[in-house]
Amino acid sequence: MNWLYVVGIILFLLGLMVSIALHELGHLVPAKIFGVRVTQYMVGFGSTAWSRRKGETEYGIKWIPFGGYIRMIGMLPPRPGDEPGKLRSTATGPWQGLIESARDAAQEEVRPGDEDRVFYRKKWWQKVIIMSGGPAMNFVLAFVFFSILLVGIGLPAWAPIVSPETHTCVIPISEQRAQCAPGDKLTPAAQAGMKPGDRMVSFDGQKIGSWDDATRLIRSHGPGPVRLGIERDGKPMTLSVTLIAQDRPNLEDPEKIDKNVGFLGVLPTEVMEKQSLGQVVGYMGELTARVAGSLLNLPEKMVGVWHAAFSGDERDPEGPVGVVGAGRMGGEILASDLSTEKKIAIFVNLLAGFNLAIGMFNLIPLLPLDGGHVAGGLWEGIKRAYAKVMKRPEPAYVDIAKVLPLTYALAIVMMIMAGLLVYADLVNPLTLTN
């Protein structure tokens, strides 16, 4: 057994548990600030592995690390017209019976004196803050992880530094060879005495800041002499190089060939290039747009997961992945032959992306997700503002109990989706090579 693989899975699950704990903390803190009585704060589902009561709240960890919750009293209001705690004993139909059973359960923990500590009686903006606190915490975590990745570690980038894998001979593009052969001409770089590790800093007096700069200047120059500024072991040098003309793949479309462009004959070196905090915002914004697009196409993506699970189709690298699949990827990262720096970078990126996806998924305006409660709070605020402007009586609290049948249906769909992802992650998982 590869112990690094196991350690990678464990580390990811620990990171996931911390993310879940902080997500629920994002709900817990504002709930307590606004006076809602919280009876439980739990990380995980299933039977309780450990718990301790502090004040009026039980804090604990459960055995299945796939989620968490806080339990607030009075999530559902009593039937309109009834006093808190006073409920009818009969229902008029199966759906009404389901709703009234949920109302009964919501009122069971309401003790005398708790009337102003129930969730449904809080101001609409307090409800929005409480329910959006969890996703907001995920976004904060994603930003922290992305900042660690981009600012502290950096992103892979090609630097204008001569790679040790650079060939010393000219291999025509028409000859699919990986090695030099007798009779091959030396490259202009080799003739000028360039060595692995040399950093190109200028080209005929024009500054080179990136590999793209170097490639553009070399190709556009064409054949002929040029003065190339380099740094070798920290010391500046200037080399006289005579470029030659070669056919090279197009930079935008490798299937196309650019004829007789300038050719130096060096390969770049991959480095971890650190970014600024401003670039973190742009990077996260770009990923957020991609995740939003994936969520909009989630039904179609899940069809792809079904085919991958039961027909053996290849998994979509841009498709959804569950906790099991992400954990396996964490194991693959640690067990890979990558450098320690790259392992840390990919691992941090995985945790950041997972938090971003969890935060956005939870903001979908459907119950039982946090976004459904946020939508209910916003609708209540709109109704109360309209009544105030129109000088009408203050409307009743938004009664989310009325949509409980739909909520239960969506919960079943979500459980089926989660089960499908677990199965697909086991039989046809996404890997680092996908």
C-alpha positions in Angstrom: 0.0 0.0 0.0 1.2 3.5 -0.8 1.1 5.3 2.5 1.5 8.7 0.9 -1.8 8.0 -1.0 -3.6 7.2 2.3 -2.0 10.3 4.0 -3.2 12.5 1.1 -6.8 11.2 1.5 -6.7 11.8 5.3 -5.2 15.3 4.9 -8.0 16.2 2.4 -10.7 14.9 4.7 -9.2 16.9 7.6 -9.2 20.0 5.4 -12.8 19.3 4.4 -13.8 18.8 8.0 -12.2 22.2 8.9 -14.1 23.8 6.0 -17.4 22.3 7.1 -16.8 23.4 10.7 -16.1 27.0 9.6 -19.1 26.9 7.3 -21.3 26.0 10.2 -19.5 28.6 12.4 -20.6 31.2 9.8 -24.2 30.3 10.7 -23.6 29.9 14.4 -22.0 33.2 15.2 -24.6 35.6 13.7 -27.4 33.3 15.1 -26.1 33.8 18.6 -25.4 37.5 18.1 -29.1 38.0 17.0 -30.4 35.9 19.9 -31.5 32.7 18.2 -31.3 29.7 20.5 -29.0 27.2 18.9 -29.3 23.7 20.4 -26.7 21.9 18.3 -23.5 22.5 16.3 -22.4 19.4 14.5 -19.7 18.6 12.0 -20.6 15.5 10.0 -23.7 13.3 9.9 -24.8 9.9 11.4 -24.1 8.8 15.0 -22.2 11.1 17.3 -18.5 10.4 17.7 -17.9 13.1 20.3 -19.9 15.9 21.8 -19.8 18.4 24.7 -22.5 20.8 25.9 -21.5 24.4 26.6 -24.3 26.6 27.8 -27.4 25.9 25.8 -25.6 24.4 22.8 -24.2 20.9 22.2 -21.0 20.9 20.1 -20.0 17.6 18.5 -18.5 15.6 15.7 -20.3 12.8 13.9 -18.8 9.8 12.1 -19.7 10.6 8.4 -17.6 13.7 7.4 -19.8 14.7 4.4 -21.5 17.8 5.9 -22.7 19.5 9.1 -25.5 21.5 10.6 -26.6 23.8 13.4 -30.0 23.3 14.9 -31.9 26.5 15.6 -35.3 26.6 17.3 -38.4 27.8 15.5 -37.2 27.5 11.9 -40.8 27.2 10.8 -43.6 29.5 12.1 -46.8 28.1 13.6 -49.9 28.1 11.5 -51.0 31.6 10.7 -53.5 32.8 13.3 -52.3 30.3 15.9 -50.3 31.4 19.0 -46.8 30.1 19.3 -46.9 26.6 20.6 -50.6 26.1 19.9 -51.1 23.8 16.9 -54.1 22.0 15.4 -54.3 18.3 16.0 -55.6 17.3 12.6 -54.6 17.9 9.0 -56.7 18.0 5.8 -54.5 16.0 3.4 -51.2 14.2 3.0 -49.2 17.3 2.1 -50.9 19.3 4.8 -50.2 16.6 7.3 -46.5 16.6 6.2 -46.3 20.4 6.7 -48.1 20.3 10.1 -45.8 17.5 11.3 -42.8 19.6 10.5 -44.4 22.6 12.3 -44.9 20.3 15.4 -41.3 19.3 15.3 -40.1 22.9 14.9 -42.1 23.9 18.0 -41.1 21.0 20.2 -37.9 22.8 21.3 -39.5 26.1 21.9 -39.7 26.6 25.7 -41.7 29.3 27.6 -39.7 32.5 27.3 -38.2 31.5 23.9 -40.8 33.3 21.9 -38.4 36.0 20.8 -35.5 33.6 20.3 -37.0 31.6 17.5 -35.6 31.9 14.0 -38.8 32.8 12.2 -39.5 35.9 14.3 -36.1 37.5 13.6 -35.9 40.5 11.2 -35.6 39.6 7.6 -32.1 41.0 7.2 -31.0 39.0 10.3 -32.3 35.8 8.7 -30.3 36.7 5.5 -27.1 37.3 7.4 -27.5 34.0 9.4 -28.2 31.8 6.4 -25.6 33.4 4.1 -22.9 33.3 6.8 -22.0 29.7 5.9 -21.5 30.2 2.2 -19.7 33.5 3.0 -17.3 31.6 5.2 -16.6 29.2 2.3 -15.8 32.2 0.0 -13.4 33.6 2.7 -11.7 30.2 2.9 -11.5 30.0 -0.9 -9.9 33.5 -1.0 -7.4 32.5 1.8 -6.4 29.3 0.0 -6.1 31.0 -3.4 -4.0 33.7 -1.7 -1.7 31.1 -0.3 -1.5 29.5 -3.7 -0.9 32.6 -5.8 0.9 34.9 -3.5 2.8 32.4 -1.3 3.5 29.6 -3.8 2.8 30.9 -7.3 1.3 29.5 -10.4 3.2 27.3 -13.0 4.6 29.5 -15.7 7.2 29.3 -18.5 10.2 31.5 -17.7 12.7 32.7 -20.3 15.4 30.5 -18.7 17.2 27.9 -20.8 15.9 24.4 -19.8 18.3 21.5 -19.3 16.1 19.6 -21.8 17.1 22.1 -24.6 18.5 20.3 -27.7 21.9 21.6 -29.0 21.0 20.6 -32.6 18.4 21.8 -35.1 15.7 19.1 -35.5 13.3 20.0 -38.4 9.6 20.0 -37.4 9.0 17.4 -40.2 11.2 14.9 -38.4 9.5 13.7 -35.3 12.7 13.0 -33.3 13.4 13.5 -29.7 17.2 13.2 -30.0 20.0 14.8 -32.1 21.5 12.7 -34.9 25.0 12.8 -36.5 25.2 15.6 -39.0 22.6 17.8 -37.4 23.5 21.5 -37.3 24.1 23.2 -34.0 21.3 25.6 -32.9 22.1 29.4 -32.9 21.9 29.2 -29.1 24.5 26.4 -28.9 26.8 28.2 -31.4 26.6 31.3 -29.2 27.5 29.4 -26.1 24.2 29.6 -24.2 23.9 27.2 -21.3 21.0 25.7 -19.2 20.1 28.2 -16.5 20.8 31.3 -18.6 18.0 33.8 -18.2 17.2 35.9 -21.3 16.6 39.5 -20.2 16.9 41.6 -23.4 16.7 41.2 -27.2 18.4 43.9 -29.3 17.8 46.3 -26.4 14.2 45.3 -25.9 13.4 44.0 -22.4 12.3 40.4 -22.0 9.9 39.9 -19.1 8.4 36.5 -20.0 8.8 33.5 -22.3 6.0 34.9 -24.4 8.0 38.1 -24.9 11.1 36.1 -25.9 9.1 33.9 -28.3 7.4 36.9 -30.0 10.7 38.9 -30.4 12.7 35.9 -31.8 10.0 34.8 -34.3 9.2 38.3 -35.6 13.0 39.1 -36.0 13.5 36.4 -38.6 17.0 35.1 -39.5 20.1 37.3 -38.9 22.4 38.6 -36.1 21.0 39.9 -32.8 22.5 40.9 -29.5 20.9 38.8 -26.7 21.2 40.0 -23.1 21.3 37.2 -20.5 22.0 36.6 -16.8 24.3 33.7 -15.9 24.8 32.9 -12.2 23.5 36.3 -11.4 25.9 38.1 -13.7 24.8 40.1 -16.8 26.2 39.1 -20.2 25.6 40.0 -23.8 25.9 37.3 -26.5 26.0 37.8 -30.3 23.6 35.3 -31.8 22.7 34.7 -35.4 19.2 33.4 -35.7 18.1 31.1 -38.5 14.8 30.6 -40.3 12.7 27.5 -39.4 9.1 26.3 -39.7 7.5 26.2 -36.2 4.0 25.4 -34.8 1.7 28.4 -34.5 1.5 29.7 -31.0 -2.3 30.0 -31.0 -3.0 26.8 -33.0 -0.3 24.1 -32.9 -2.0 22.4 -35.8 -0.9 25.2 -38.0 2.7 25.9 -39.1 4.4 29.3 -39.3 6.9 29.3 -42.2 10.5 30.6 -41.9 10.2 32.4 -38.5 13.2 33.4 -36.4 14.7 30.4 -34.5 17.1 30.5 -31.5 16.8 26.9 -30.3 16.0 27.0 -26.6 13.3 25.5 -24.4 11.9 27.5 -21.4 12.0 26.4 -17.7 8.8 25.9 -15.7 8.8 28.0 -12.5 6.2 28.9 -9.8 5.5 32.5 -10.5 4.1 34.4 -7.5 1.1 36.8 -8.1 -0.3 39.8 -6.4 -3.4 40.0 -4.2 -5.1 41.9 -7.0 -4.5 38.9 -9.3 -6.0 36.6 -6.7 -9.3 38.6 -7.0 -9.2 38.2 -10.8 -8.3 34.5 -10.7 -11.1 33.8 -8.2 -13.6 35.8 -10.2 -12.7 33.9 -13.4 -13.1 30.6 -11.5 -16.4 31.8 -10.0 -17.8 32.4 -13.5 -16.8 28.9 -14.6 -18.3 27.3 -11.5 -21.5 29.3 -12.0 -21.7 28.0 -15.6 -21.1 24.4 -14.3 -24.0 24.8 -11.8 -26.3 26.0 -14.5 -25.4 23.0 -16.6 -25.5 20.6 -13.6 -28.4 18.4 -14.9 -26.5 17.8 -18.1 -23.3 17.3 -16.2 -24.9 14.6 -14.0 -26.1 12.8 -17.2 -22.4 12.6 -18.1 -21.6 11.3 -14.6 -24.3 8.6 -15.1 -22.7 7.5 -18.4 -19.3 7.5 -16.9 -20.5 5.4 -14.0 -22.5 2.8 -15.9 -21.3 2.9 -19.5 -17.6 3.4 -18.9 -17.5 6.8 -20.7 -14.6 9.1 -19.8 -15.2 11.5 -16.9 -15.5 15.1 -17.9 -12.6 17.1 -16.2 -15.0 20.0 -15.9 -17.8 17.9 -14.4 -18.9 17.5 -10.8 -16.8 15.5 -8.4 -17.9 14.3 -4.9 -16.1 14.1 -1.6 -14.8 10.6 -2.3 -13.4 11.6 -5.7 -11.8 14.7 -4.3 -10.3 12.7 -1.5 -8.8 10.2 -4.0 -7.3 13.1 -5.9 -5.8 14.3 -2.7 -4.2 10.9 -2.3 -2.9 11.0 -5.9 -1.4 14.4 -5.4 0.7 13.3 -2.4 1.7 10.0 -4.0 2.7 11.6 -7.3 6.3 12.2 -8.5 5.8 16.0 -8.5 8.0 18.3 -6.5 6.9 19.1 -2.9 6.2 22.7 -4.0 3.9 21.5 -6.8 2.2 19.0 -4.5 1.4 21.7 -2.0 0.2 24.0 -4.8 -2.2 21.5 -6.3 -3.5 20.4 -2.9 -4.2 24.0 -1.8 -5.9 24.6 -5.1 -8.1 21.6 -4.6 -9.2 22.8 -1.2 -9.8 26.3 -2.5 -11.8 25.1 -5.5 -13.9 22.8 -3.3 -14.8 25.7 -0.9 -15.7 27.9 -3.8 -18.0 25.2 -5.3 -19.6 24.5 -1.9 -20.3 28.1 -1.2 -21.8 28.7 -4.6 -23.9 25.5 -4.5 -25.3 26.4 -1.1 -26.5 29.8 -2.5 -28.8 28.2 -5.1 -32.2 29.8 -4.0 -33.9 26.5 -3.3 -34.6 24.8 0.0 -33.1 22.9 1.8 -30.0 24.8 0.7 -29.0 28.0 2.5 -29.9 30.0 -0.6 -33.5 28.9 -0.1 -33.6 30.5 3.3 -31.8 33.6 2.0 -34.4 33.9 -0.7 -37.2 33.6 1.9 -35.6 36.4 4.0 -35.2 38.7 1.0 -38.8 38.1 -0.1 -40.0 38.9 3.4 -38.0 42.1 3.3 -39.5 43.1 0.0 -43.1 42.4 1.3 -42.5 44.5 4.4 -40.9 47.4 2.5 -43.9 47.4 0.0 -46.4 47.3 2.9 -44.6 50.2 4.6 -44.5 52.3 1.4 -48.2 51.6 0.7 -49.1 52.2 4.4 -50.5 48.7 4.7 -50.5 46.4 7.8 -47.2 44.6 8.3 -47.4 41.3 6.5 -46.9 37.9 8.3 -43.6 36.1 8.3 -42.7 34.3 5.1 -43.9 30.7 5.7 -41.4 28.4 4.1 -43.3 25.4 5.5 -45.6 25.8 2.5 -42.9 24.6 0.2 -41.8 21.7 2.3 -43.1 19.1 -0.2 -40.9 20.6 -2.8 -38.0 20.8 -0.3 -38.3 17.1 0.5 -38.4 16.3 -3.2 -35.3 18.3 -3.9 -33.6 16.7 -0.9 -34.2 13.3 -2.3 -32.8 14.4 -5.7 -29.7 15.8 -4.0 -29.2 12.5 -2.1 -29.5 10.6 -5.4 -27.0 12.9 -7.0 -24.6 12.5 -4.1 -25.0 8.7 -4.2 -24.3 8.7 -8.0 -21.2 10.8 -7.5 -19.9 8.5 -4.8 -20.4 5.5 -7.1 -18.8 7.2 -10.1 -15.9 8.4 -7.9 -15.3 4.7 -6.9 -15.7 3.0 -10.3 -14.6 5.7 -12.7 -12.8 8.4 -10.8 -11.4 11.7 -12.0 -7.6 11.6 -11.8 -4.7 14.0 -12.2 -4.3 12.9 -15.7 -7.9 13.5 -16.8 
